[in-house]
Amino acid sequence: LLLLQRVLLLVASDVDALCACKILQALFQCDHVQYTLVPVAGWQELETAFLEHKDQFKYFVLINCGANVDLLEILQPEEDTLFFVCDSHRPINVVNVYNDTQIKLLVKQDDDLAVPAYDDIFRDEEDEEEDSENESDGSEPLEKRRRFEEEVIERTMKRRQRREWEARRREILFDYEQYEYHGTSSAMVMFDLAWIMSKDLNDMLWWAIVGLTDQWVQDKITQMKYVTDIGILQRHVSRHNHRNEDEENSLSIDCMRIAFEYDLRLALYQHWSLYESLCNSCYTSSSLKLWSVQGQKRLQEFLADMGLPLKQVKQKFNSMDMSLKENLREMIEESANKFGMKDLRVQTFSIHFGFKNKFSASDIVYATTSLMENIEKEGPETTNFIKALDSLSRGNLDKLHQGLDLAKKQLRAIQQTVASCICTNLVISQGPFLYCSLMEGTPDVKLFSKPVSLCLLSKYLLKSFVCSTKNKRCKLLPLVMAAPMDVEQGTVIMVGIPPETESSDKKNFFGRAFEKAAESTNSRTLHNHFEMSIIELKTEDRSKFLDALISLLS
């Protein structure tokens, strides 16, 4: 279908979208499809890009954007325009689901979309008022009156049925649209497409793995979904490795090998020191409560229990004694169990480039995210996007290493901010939710004006707060977090995240709640992000907006 046409690719700013984009670019290259790539960070940029290009293009591919709103309503395209939407945002807007002519959704077959039935939400126009005015004059007046009365009754019944149908429709749509959540990673969906076309290369498989890992790192999917999808990818990995053993000598310099493994939930530890990684990983730092003196003491006890000398732990992982590194994972896990960290092990994949470069999938996610949200200005807005996209190619190890360095800075900043928020009691219970606001002038506050960084911070903060608070009720609450966005314009960026519970289904109700609170108070808000639970708000309107949110959710 797309072979003779130029295609416009509109790609959102998240790592899963970048990975899906890389896979699609590789497929387009195989088939010599011409395309133009436009990064879009939010709805405004999406609309602008569409308006600028709608005359030159008939085919648009949207990656991780566009599924959860009525696209035709927003973009008002010509009738011969076609949209291919590959987006993990759920729920998918019902018009997009049932419009088959202009919108083609790319979703996995077994994804349960839970879409309401067509007849429950759409009525054909013919069902509207059918006023039959076919009275014959020849009949008796009595006969006439009886027929008239019957018609009045019938019409009243029809109106009542219609009212009931509309009330039920509102209810059904409310239930369907109430929570925001995520479906299968877009990179995995794209890889599936490549596999069906028998064009799946090893690089594409790695990008699919990174896309899924991004969903896990950003806490967008449940543990169950993650493990299921890891299983699917694991089968592909064994198939590829089996295929490649026949094809090439597996020790050539530029070979690339993907391996499934149980690794530690320690961020970037193979490119850092073990000590730094323990201190700056969300799981260990919140479990050990490292923001307190007591927590620092527990960390020393933990290291002593493993029998690792401080000198070894604090130097670069690469320089550690080989004898220690051999059984390191087992040693750490054994001690972690004693210290109540039973989930330190995680199923994941790693990649080897040639002999000496080894990265785990989460390393790539952290590095790519940091490149994308780099706040050190270098050239136009899209520079970061292009850099992040390039870092995913195996030829660009220098960019990847730059990303890893930025990621360490970012994780340190998150950890320090979490510690200061908890130590200065900045997290306050507002009744139905917890609230924390970063003040202008806080260290690293500029980094948290970026959506992905702010979400990561919020999730780390909520986990840590739940570990630190004695209040049982507070442990079950969601969190709303605000940070300065643009000081000159006087705006803040706000994100809402669901409660941190074991059985959490990762569904987020803040998107709808934010919309309602803004409406009822006439707050000046901008719902520009593809994640509905992130909004921008005028600083002066913040208190009335929060009051409305509290009464709405109480």
N, C-alpha and C positions, 0 to 999 in steps of 0.2 A: 504493500500500500504506500509506504513512504519512499520507495526507491527513487522516484523521479522528482520528488518534491523537496524543497528546502524546509527544514524544521526549526522551530524556535524552542530552545530548551530553557525553561524557567526553573531555577534551582534554589531551594531555600538554604539558609545558613545553618545547617547542622551536619554533623559528621556522617550520619546515615544517608542524608541526601547527597553529600559529596561522593560517597562510595557508590550509590546507585547511579549517579551521574557518570562516574568513571567506567562502570560496567556498560552503560548505554553508549558512551563515547566509543568504547572498544568495539561494540556491536556495529555501530554506525560506520566505523572505519572498515570493518570486514566487508560491509556491503556498499561502501563508497557513498553513503548518504551525506548530503551537505547539511550542516546545521549551524546555528548561531547560539552561543551560550550566554544567557543573561542571569547573573545572580540577583535574587530578590530577597531582601531581609524582612519584608512585611507586606501587608495588603496594599499600602500606597505604592510601593515600588512595583508590585505585581500589576496593578492597574496602569501605572505609567508605562511600564514596559509593553503591556498589551496594546495600549493606544498608539505608542510609537511604531510598533511593528505590524499592526493588524492589516495594513494595506499590502505589505510584501509577503506575508505568510498566511497559509491556510491551515497549517498543522502546528499545534502547540503541545509540547509535553511539559507537564507540571510535576515536579518532584518534591514531595513532602510539603505541598501547599495546594490549596484549592478544593480539597474534598469536603471540608466541613462547613462550607457556605454555599448558597445558591449561585453558582458561577455565572449562569446566563443572566441572572438578575443584576449581578455586580458589573460584569464586563460588557453586557449588551452587544454580543458579537453578531456578525452577519450570519445568514442561515447556512452558508457553505463552510463555515469555520468548524474545525474539529479539535476537540481537546482530549488528550490522553493523560489521565491523572493517576499518578502512582504516589499515594500519600498514606502515611501510617496514622494520621490523625483520625480519631473516631469520636462521635458517631459521624458517618457520612451523611451529608445533607440528602433528604429524601428525593428532591428534584433531580439531583445528580444520579441517584440510583435508578430512577425510573425514566430518565431521558436517554433513550438509546441512540438517538440519531446524531447528537452533537458531542455527547460526553461518553468516553470509553474509560471505564475504571479498570485499573490493573490491580487486581487483588488475588490473593492465593485462594484456590478452590475451597480449602477447608476452613477458611476464616469465617467465623460465625458473626455476621454483621448485625443480626437481630433487627432487621429492618421491618417496620410495620407493613401489613398487607396493603396493596395498592388501593383496594376498595375502601379501606378504613380511613384513608387520608385524601383521596381524590374522588370527586364526583364528576360525572359527565354533565355537560351543560343541558342535555336533553331532559335530565331529571328535574330541571328547574320547573317553575310554575307552568303548568299546562292549562291555561285558561280556555276551557272549551266553551265557546260562545255559539253553539249550534242549536239554538232553540227554534223549533218549527212553529209557525203561527197557527197552524190548523188545529192544534190540540186544545182540549178543554183548559180553562184557567186553573182548575183544581190540579189537573195532571201537571201543568206548567209549574205550579208552586211546589208540588212534591219533588219534581226533578231539581228545581232550584235549591230546595233545602238539602237534598242529597249532595248536590255539588258543593254547597257551603261546608257541609260536614266533611266531605272528602278533602276539600282544600285545607280546612283547619287541621285535619289529620296529617296531611302532607307537610304542612308548616311545622307541626309539632315534631314529626319524625325528623325533619331537617334540623330543627333546633337540637334535638337529642343527638343526632349524628355529629353536629358541629361540636357539641360539648364533649362527646366521646373522642372526637378527633383531637381536640385541644389536650385532653388527658393523655391520649396515646403519644402525641408528639412531645408533651412535657416529659413523660417517662423516658422516651427515646433520647431526647436531647439534653436531659438533666446533667448527665455526667460526661466529662471529657476523659478519654483514655487512648491507648495506642494499640494498633494492630501489628501484624507482622512487619518487620523492618523492610523498608523499601529496597534496600540493597539485596536482601534475600529474594524479594519478589522479582527484581531484575535478573538475579542470578538464575532463578527458576526459568525465566524466559530464555536466557542464553542456553540453559541445559536442554530445554525442550527443542531448541533449534540446533542442538549438537555443536554449539560454538563456545562451550564453557572452558575457558582457559584457567590455569592455576592462579593467575593474578586476579581474575574475576572472583574466584572462590575466596581468596584472601580478603577482597573488598567486602564480600557478603559477610564474612566473619567479623570484620571491623564494624560494619553497620549494626549487626546484632549486639556486639559488645558495647557500642555507643548507647543503645537502648538500656543496657544493663547498668553501665556506669552512671547514666543520667537518671536511673531509677524509674524508667518509664514503663517497664513491664514486670509482671510477677515472676517470682523465682521459678514457678512451675513452667511458665511460658518460655523462660530463658533455657531451662534444662531440656525442654522438648525440642526447641529450635537448635540447640547445640547438638542434640542427637541426630537431627536431620543433616546438619552440616558435617558431622563426624563421618557419616556414611559417604558423603561426597569426597571428603578428604582421603578416606581409605581407597576409594575408587581412583582418585587422581594419582595418589602415591603409587598405587599398583600399576597404573597406566604408565607413569613416568619411569618406573624402574626398568620397564622394557625399553623405553625410548632412549634414556641417556645414562651415562655413567654418573651416579648420584654424587660424585665428589668434584664435579667440575667447578671452576672458580665462580662462574656467574649463575650457578644453579640456585633454585629457590625451593626450599622444602618446608611444608606446613606440617606441624605435629600437634596432635591432641595431647593435653596434659592437665594434671591436677596442679594448679599453682597456688601461690599465697595471695591473699587479698591485701597486698602491700603495694601501694602505688609506686611505679617506676624503680623498684628496689634494685633491679639489675643495672641501672644507670645512675645510681645514687649511692649513699652509704645505707646500710641496713638500719642504722640508728635514725637517720633523717626520715627514712621511709616509715619506720614505726611511729615516729612523732607526727608525721603529716598525712597518714592514711586515716580516713574517717573511721574505719572499723576499729582499729587498735586504739586510736586516740580517744574515741568516745568510750570504749569498753574499759580502758585503764583510767579514764578521767584525767588526762594529762595536763589539764589547765590548773589542777590543784597541786599543792605541795605533796599531798598524800599520793596523788597519781604519779608524780615523778618518782616517788619512792618505790611504788609498785613496778614502774618500768625497770628500775635498777634490780629489783628482786626477780623480775621476769628474765632479764638478761643473765643474772647469776644462775637462775634455775637451768638455763640452757647451757651454762658453762662456757659462754662466749666471752673472751677478754674484751674490755671496752675498746682497747686499741684497735682490735680487729673490726669491731662493730662500727667504729666511727670512720674507718677509712673506706675509700671507694670500693664498691662491691667487687669490681674486677680485680682489685689488688689483694683481696682476702686470701688467706692460705687455702690452697686447694683441698687440704685434708679437712678443713672445716666446711668448705662449700659442698663436699660430696654428699653428706647426710643432712645438710642444713634444713631442708624442708621438713624432714621427719623430726629433727630436734625442735624446731620452732613449733610444729603442730602439737607435739607431746606436751611442751610447757604451756602452750596456749590453752589446751584443755584444762589444765590445773587452774588457770587464771580466768576461767569462765568464757574463753573465746573459742566456742566450739565450731564456729563457722568460718574459720580462717582459710579453709581450703575451698577452692572454687574450680569448676571445670572450665577450661578455656583452651586456646590454641596459641602456638608460638610459630614464628617464621624464622628460618635461617637463610640469610643471603650468603652464599659461598661459605668460607670457613669461619669467619670471626664475627659476623654481625647477627645477633639474635635479638628479636623483639617479641614481646608478648602483645596480644591484640589490644589490651588496655593501654599499653605504652603508646600505641599509635593513636588511640582515641584521645588521650590527654594531650599529646603533642599537637594533633591536628586542631583540636578545640582551641588550644592556646594561640596557635598561629591565626586562627580565624577571628578571635576576639582580642588580638594584640592591640594594646592601647598606645603603644609607642608609634606615633604617626609617621607613616612613610608613604607619601603619594596618595592617590585617590582611594575612595572607600573600597573599591573592588580589589585593590592590591592584596589585602589579607585573604580574601576568598581564593584568589588565584594561587597564592603561596600555599594555602592549606590544601588546595586541590593537588598542586604539584608534589607536596610532601608525601602523597599517597603512592606515587610512582617509585619503583625500586631504584631508579637511576638517581634519585634526588636525596641521597642520604644526608647531605649537608643541611638541607632544609629541615629534614626530620630531626636532626640533632639540635638545630636551632629551636625547633618546637619543643623538644624535651627540656631544654634549658628554661624556656618560657613557662612550661608546665610546672616545673619545680617552684619557680617564683610564685605562680598562681596558687599552688597547693599550700605553700608557706603562708601566703597572704590570707587564704581561707582559714587556715588553722589559727593564725594569730587573731583574726577577727572573731572567730567562734569563741576563743578563750576570753577575749576582752568583753564580748557580749554577755557571757555567762558570769564572769567575775564581777562585772559592774551591774548585774541584774537588769540587763536591757530587754530581756524577754518577759513581757507582761501578759497575764491572762486577761482577755477582754470579755470573758464569759464563754461565748461559743467557739472562740479560737484564741490562739496565742498571737501576740503582735510584737514585732521588733523593727525598729527604724534606725538606720545608720545616719549619723549626722554628717553634714558637710564638714570636711576637715579631718575626718577619721582617716588613718593611714590606709592606703590602697582603695579608697572609696571609689576612685575613678574606674577601677577594674569592674566593680559591681554595678556599674550602669549598663553593663552588657548582659543580655538575657541569660545565656547559658551559664555564665559565671555566677550570676545572682541566684539562679536555681540551684546550682551545686552548693553554694554557700548556705542557702536556706535548708537544703536537705541535710548537710553536715550539722548545721546548727540545731535542727529539730532532733536529730539522732542524739547529739550530745546533751541537749536539754533534757530529753527523756531519761537519759542515763543519770543526769545530775539531780533531777528534782525528786523530792520526797512525796510530792502531792500526786496521789493516784489519779485524780480526775484530769490533771494537766497532762499526764502521760498519754491520754487518749485524744488530745485535741489537735486539730490542724494548725498550720502556721501561716500568717500573712506577714510578708517582709517587705520593707520599703527602703529604697536607696535614692540619693540625689541623681537625677538624670542629666538635666541641663540647667546649670545654675543661672545663666543669663535669662533663659526663658522661664525660670521658676517652675520646673517640672520634676516630679519624682517617678521612678519606675517601681511598680508593685507586683509581687507575685504571691499566689496562694498555693500551698501544697497540702496534700491530704495527710491524715494522721499517720504516725509511724508505729504501725502495729504489726505483729507477726503475720496475721492473716490478711494484711492489706491487699485489696484488689487493684490498687494504684489508680482508682477512678477519682477524678477531681471535679468537685461541684462548684469551684470558685468562678469559673468562666461565666456561668449563668448568673451567679450571685453578684459578681462585679457589674454586669450589665444592668441588672435590676436596681442595684444601689445607686449607680450613676444616673439612671433614668429618674428615680424618685426624688433625687436631690438636685437635679440639673447640674451635676458636677461636670467640669470640663475635662473629659477623659478622651483618650485616644486608644481605641482597641485595634492596634495596628499589627500585633504579633500573631503568627499562625497558631501559637499556643494561646487559647482563649483565656487562660488563667494568668496571663501577664498583661498588665495595662500601664499606660502612662497617664499621669494625673497632675493637674495644677496644684502646686504646694498649698495655696490658700484654701483649696476645696477639700484638703485631706481630712480634716476633722469631721466635717458634715458627712463625707463619704463613709468614713469608718463608723460613725454613729448609725447610719442607715444600714450598713452591713451587719452591725451587731444586732439591731432589732429584726432584721430580715432572717438571720440565722438562729435567733434565740427560740 
